[in-house]
Amino acid sequence: MSKETKFASSTTEPQIPIDENASSGYILDAEKLGAGDSLKTAGDGHTVLIPQPTDDRNDPLNWSPWKKHAILLTISFISFLPDFGTAAGSVTQIPQAKSWHISVTTIQQSVALNTMLSGVSGIAVVALSNYFGRAPTFFWMRLVTIAGVIWYAKAQTFHSFDSARMLVGFFVGAGQTGGLMWIRDMFFLHELPRKINIWSAFIIVSPYLGPFTASFVVWGLTWRWVYWIYAILNYVGFLLILLFADETFYDRRLPQDQQPAWKSRPLRLLGIEKHANASITESCVRPFIAITKVPVLIITIFYFLNFAWTIGVNATLATWLAKYYHFTGKQTGLFYFAPIVGCIIGATLGHWLHDLIARWYTRRHNGVIDAEARLYIIYGASFIVGLFILLLGQALQHQWHYMAVAIFDAGQLIGVNIISTAVNAYLGDAYPEAPGEVDTWIVIGRTMGGFMATYINLLWVEEVGPASALGTQAGITWAALSLIVFLQFFGKKIRQWQGPIMLPGRV
């Protein structure tokens, strides 16, 4: 049982339902509910635990903080690996092209396809997690990923390498898509923004830490060592799964005496001890039911329009530094330290800002917090993203000092980190019954944006110049805020009209 949980001594039922009540808003203060001591609360004695944990020690909400956070960090590390590997591989494009006598453009297209597959594979991740369970999906997809990474580290032809990269692209994304599912299984509503912020920070920093690391590997060794190091990191992730991962699915509809017996963690990892209960058909259609909800669709489009340009900048940054500032590979690697700092600053600010805005919102709404409260922070964050993309374009166009480029590149990442946590927290609060299904579309929005920007950004900048291209991208970033304004005014009404996501097998 979590050490921070206080249990009620009374058996009196609360006056209004306080569990998953997304359509009418959540009340986190026990006094506002008028429920006396009938609710389980956090260690402060007044923050209501939503959802209310059962008395079952196998309920993931009752696991120790140590176990929860060990799993959270494992998920975060696994989520870090897809973009780390793709971005690290981008540094090897020129030496690979020379080794196989092909164009850099051909390899760049392979990178883009890898990114796309890591997004669309989320549908399979959620379907498999609903049918087999969270833990076995995590375990087996990581095992296939390790085999694929070793394959393309040893590949002797580009065709073989490209085939391995496509395999890895499909199987590597389990942590990114399933992350919100795992987090909501283990943590309470009031804890979610900070836990999502940790997980999201690992994802956002990975495309920058990858090239930062790979540049020095290529400089000191051969390009193949980039992939061997990536294989080692995936193996470390697999070991973390073996040490810490466990099945977090828990069907709260079942009374405690009807819950399946918990026998062995290794058996749960392998999928032999199965806790999920959806059929194959039910598991496959769930993500497609989620996208029929207007808020899910709007957030997917918003994130696509918002995140694409960050990926576009990252995919072409090395080319610009070489063209405008004559950077060597080693200098380019050092430059990536700037966006890493931006990611750290964004994650640090988000640790407090999301909770601060939630408290402000509940004070203004008589103790009630709606899912739309998570969206307020996006306004300031989007302004930051657009502003620094605009300034970055001017810096490149007029060849300002490279330190200005570094600062502007870092600045946009501050906003991107905050936005990423906000959209995950919003859809998680709006549709708590389907965290994996909504997360699938957030990941698709991000990866499809990256796929598109990777293809068009370099040619766009070459055709019209960085000031015009990035200025337009900044304008699109700000224009996308109209979608958030729409959700703030009409999101709750639309959710009440459409109702929750009615998942087959769980209705």
Buried (B, 14 or more C-beta within 10 A) or exposed (E): BBEBBBEBEEEEEBEEEBBBBBBEBBBBBBEBBEBBBBBBBBEEEEBBBBBBBBEBEBBBBBBEEEBBBBBBBBBBBBBBBBBBBBBBBBBBBBBBBEBBEEEBEBBBBBBBBBBBBBBBBBBBBBBBBBBBBBBBBBBBBBBBBBBBBBBBBBBEEBEEBBBBBBBBBBBBBBBBBBBBBBBBBBBBBBBBBBBBBBBBBBBBBBBBBBBBBBBBBBEEEEBBBBBBBBBEBBBEBBEBBBEBBBBBBBEBEEEEEEBBEBEEBEBBBBBEBBBBBBEEEBBBBBBEBBBEBBBBBBBBBBBBBBBBBBBBBBBBBBBBBBBBBEBEBEBBBBBBBBBBBBBBBBBBBBBEBBBEBBEEBBEEEEBBBBBBBBBBBBEBBBBBBBBBBBBBBBBBBEEBEBEBBBBBBBBBBBBBBBBBBBBBBBBBBBBBBBBBBBBBBBBBBBBBBBBBBBBBBBEBBEEEBBBBBBBBBBEBBBEBBEBBEBBBEBBBEBBEEBEBBEBBBBE
